[in-house]
Amino acid sequence: MEWFDLFKAVILGFVEGMTEFAPVSSTGHLIIVDDMWLKSQEFLGKYPANTFKIVIQLGSILAVVVVFWKRLFSLIGLYKIEGQQASSSFNLLHVIIGMMPAVVLGFAFKDLIDDYLFGVETVIYALVAGAILMIVADKFGPKKPTVNSLDDISYFQALKIGFVQCLSLWPGFSRSGATISGGVLFGLNHRVAADFTFIMAVPIMFGASLVSVMKNWETLSMDYLSFYIVGFVSAFVFALISIRFFLKLISRIKLMPFAIYRLVLAAILAIIVFL
């Protein structure tokens, strides 16, 4: 591959890593940057290019594992968190319950999403819709959250958040934006909602990446292996930076600044695309 193609992989990895866990939609930003500038479909093909956008999420997943390794290992019995009470603590069932609605709908509508929702126009609408949900969460969520620790999340709350997460199947809506907003509306404080979002991201994003790779295996070429590797490493490094920064920020600024950013971005894109 030419050096400029690898530079494109770095840029896409940067976009993925910096936006995956902020409630602004990494997939939406990847579609915007790629479709309007880098145009990876021209040398990869449509479905391999879409697969790349999903596969580099594995780099972001690895960053989550690095940051949350204690909690993640505790879910599978490989680590004991000091002071954790087995009868009331956050466990693997919370994660399974939270991810199942999106997993079921994702499998059912995977082809429709790939064929019709991976475009700049649909991302614009999703940016606006997601911003509205985030504003509603900040304005109408409980003034005093009842859940201030992961260990206080109930199974029913996890399920309700899981249903809200289904909105993120629409590229541009934002998985973290949907789940954090849902968490806030259902009584979680912003930091706990973010923690739950990140932890739940590991199995659901890994599963989505695996399914996409298996489905499009025949369309992938070893000639572009370096493109995938560079994108993966870039996404990991920038996601690690983004996660640590976001977790320090979310409790102070909440969701409103991200909602405003989404609306401004949608307005700019609408001017470019529709006028």
C-alpha positions in Angstrom: 0.0 0.0 0.0 1.1 3.6 -0.5 2.1 5.7 2.4 -0.9 8.0 2.0 -3.3 5.0 2.4 -1.6 4.2 5.7 -2.0 7.9 6.7 -5.7 7.5 6.0 -5.8 4.5 8.4 -4.1 6.7 11.1 -6.7 9.4 10.6 -9.6 7.0 10.7 -8.1 5.4 13.8 -7.8 8.8 15.4 -11.4 9.7 14.6 -12.6 6.3 16.0 -10.5 6.5 19.1 -11.3 10.1 20.0 -15.0 9.8 19.4 -16.0 6.2 20.3 -16.6 7.0 24.0 -17.7 10.6 23.7 -21.4 10.9 23.0 -20.9 12.3 19.5 -20.9 9.0 17.5 -17.7 7.5 16.3 -19.4 5.7 13.4 -21.0 8.9 12.3 -17.7 10.8 12.3 -16.0 8.0 10.5 -18.7 8.1 7.8 -18.4 11.9 7.5 -14.5 11.9 7.3 -14.3 8.9 5.0 -17.2 9.7 2.6 -16.4 13.4 2.3 -12.6 13.2 2.3 -10.7 10.0 2.6 -13.0 7.8 0.4 -11.6 4.4 1.5 -14.4 2.7 -0.5 -12.6 3.7 -3.7 -9.7 1.3 -3.0 -11.2 -1.1 -0.5 -14.7 -1.6 -1.8 -17.9 -0.8 0.0 -18.3 -3.7 2.4 -14.6 -4.0 3.3 -14.6 -0.3 4.0 -17.6 -0.6 6.3 -16.0 -3.6 7.9 -12.8 -1.6 8.6 -14.9 1.1 10.3 -16.2 -1.6 12.7 -13.0 -3.6 13.1 -10.9 -0.7 14.2 -13.3 -0.4 17.1 -11.4 -3.4 18.4 -8.6 -1.0 19.2 -11.0 1.1 21.2 -12.2 -2.0 23.0 -8.7 -2.9 24.0 -8.4 0.6 25.5 -11.5 -0.1 27.6 -10.0 -3.3 28.8 -6.8 -1.5 29.9 -8.7 1.2 31.8 -11.4 -1.1 33.3 -9.5 -4.3 33.7 -10.2 -4.8 37.4 -14.0 -4.5 36.9 -14.0 -6.6 33.8 -11.9 -9.3 35.3 -14.2 -9.3 38.4 -17.2 -10.1 36.1 -15.6 -13.4 35.1 -14.2 -14.3 38.5 -10.6 -13.5 37.8 -10.3 -10.6 40.2 -11.9 -9.7 43.5 -12.7 -6.0 44.1 -12.1 -5.1 47.7 -15.2 -4.5 49.7 -17.6 -5.8 47.0 -20.7 -7.5 48.3 -21.7 -10.5 46.2 -25.4 -10.1 47.0 -25.6 -6.6 45.7 -22.7 -6.1 43.3 -22.6 -5.4 39.6 -22.1 -8.7 37.8 -22.0 -10.3 34.3 -25.8 -10.7 34.2 -26.2 -6.9 34.2 -24.0 -6.7 31.1 -25.8 -9.5 29.4 -29.2 -8.0 30.1 -28.1 -4.5 29.0 -26.6 -5.7 25.7 -29.3 -8.2 24.6 -31.8 -5.8 23.0 -29.2 -4.3 20.7 -27.7 -7.6 19.9 -31.1 -9.1 18.8 -32.1 -6.1 16.8 -28.5 -5.7 15.4 -28.6 -9.3 14.1 -32.1 -8.9 12.7 -31.4 -5.6 10.8 -27.7 -5.9 10.0 -28.1 -5.9 6.2 -30.6 -3.0 6.2 -28.2 -0.9 8.4 -25.2 -1.6 6.1 -27.2 -0.9 2.9 -29.2 2.1 3.9 -27.9 3.9 7.0 -24.2 4.2 6.3 -24.4 7.6 4.6 -23.8 11.3 5.5 -27.5 12.3 5.1 -28.7 9.7 7.6 -25.9 10.6 10.0 -27.1 14.2 10.0 -30.6 13.2 11.1 -29.1 10.8 13.7 -26.8 13.6 15.1 -29.9 15.7 15.7 -32.0 12.9 17.2 -29.2 11.9 19.5 -28.7 15.5 20.6 -32.4 15.8 21.5 -32.2 12.7 23.7 -29.2 14.0 25.5 -30.8 17.4 26.2 -33.9 15.6 27.5 -31.7 13.4 29.8 -29.9 16.4 31.2 -33.1 18.6 31.6 -35.6 16.0 32.8 -33.5 13.3 34.4 -33.8 12.9 38.2 -32.2 15.9 40.0 -30.8 13.6 42.6 -29.6 10.3 41.0 -30.4 7.2 43.0 -27.6 5.1 41.5 -24.1 6.4 42.4 -22.1 3.2 42.0 -22.1 0.4 39.5 -23.0 -1.9 42.4 -26.3 -0.1 42.8 -27.6 -0.8 39.3 -30.6 -3.1 39.2 -31.3 -5.7 36.5 -34.4 -3.8 35.4 -32.4 -0.6 35.0 -29.9 -2.5 32.9 -32.7 -3.8 30.7 -34.2 -0.3 30.2 -30.8 1.1 29.3 -30.4 -1.7 26.9 -33.5 -0.8 25.1 -32.4 2.8 24.8 -29.0 1.5 23.4 -30.9 0.1 20.4 -31.2 3.6 19.1 -27.4 3.5 18.5 -27.9 1.0 15.7 -28.6 4.0 13.6 -25.1 5.3 12.6 -24.6 8.8 13.9 -26.8 8.4 17.0 -24.0 7.3 19.3 -23.9 4.2 21.4 -22.4 6.0 24.4 -24.8 8.9 23.9 -27.8 6.6 23.9 -26.7 4.5 26.9 -25.5 7.4 29.0 -28.7 9.3 28.3 -30.8 6.2 29.2 -28.8 5.7 32.3 -29.3 9.3 33.5 -33.0 9.2 32.7 -33.3 6.0 34.8 -31.5 7.3 37.9 -27.8 6.8 37.3 -25.4 9.6 37.8 -23.4 10.6 34.7 -20.2 8.9 35.8 -21.8 5.6 36.6 -23.8 5.7 33.4 -20.5 6.3 31.5 -18.8 3.4 33.3 -21.7 1.0 32.5 -21.6 2.2 28.9 -17.9 1.5 28.6 -18.0 -1.9 30.2 -21.0 -3.0 28.2 -19.2 -1.9 25.1 -16.6 -4.6 25.3 -18.7 -7.7 24.5 -21.1 -5.9 22.2 -18.5 -4.1 20.1 -16.3 -7.2 20.0 -19.3 -9.3 18.8 -20.2 -6.7 16.1 -16.7 -6.7 14.8 -16.4 -10.5 14.8 -19.7 -10.9 12.9 -18.8 -8.2 10.4 -15.4 -9.8 9.7 -16.9 -13.3 9.3 -19.7 -12.1 7.0 -17.3 -10.2 4.7 -14.3 -12.5 5.0 -14.3 -13.3 1.3 -14.2 -9.6 0.3 -11.2 -8.9 2.5 -7.7 -8.9 1.1 -4.3 -9.6 2.8 -3.0 -6.8 0.6 -4.7 -4.3 3.0 -3.7 -6.0 6.3 -1.3 -3.2 7.1 -4.2 -0.7 6.6 -6.2 -2.6 9.2 -3.3 -2.9 11.6 -2.4 0.7 11.5 -6.0 1.7 12.0 -6.3 -0.6 15.0 -3.2 0.7 16.7 -4.2 4.3 16.1 -7.7 3.7 17.5 -6.2 2.1 20.6 -3.8 4.9 21.4 -6.3 7.7 20.9 -9.1 5.8 22.6 -6.9 5.4 25.7 -6.4 9.1 25.8 -10.1 9.9 25.2 -11.5 7.5 27.8 -9.3 8.9 30.6 -10.1 12.5 29.6 -13.9 11.8 29.2 -14.3 10.1 32.6 -12.8 13.1 34.3 -15.0 15.5 32.4 -18.5 13.9 32.3 -19.5 14.5 35.9 -18.7 18.2 35.6 -20.1 19.2 32.2 -22.7 16.4 31.7 -24.2 15.9 28.2 -25.3 19.4 27.1 -22.0 20.5 25.5 -21.9 17.3 23.5 -25.5 17.9 22.4 -24.7 21.4 21.2 -21.6 20.1 19.3 -23.8 17.5 17.6 -26.4 20.2 16.5 -23.7 22.5 15.2 -22.0 19.7 13.3 -25.4 18.6 11.9 -26.1 22.2 10.8 -22.7 22.5 9.0 -23.1 19.2 7.3 -26.7 20.0 6.2 -25.4 23.2 4.6 -22.7 21.3 2.7 -24.8 18.3 1.7 -28.3 19.8 1.0 -27.5 23.3 -0.3 
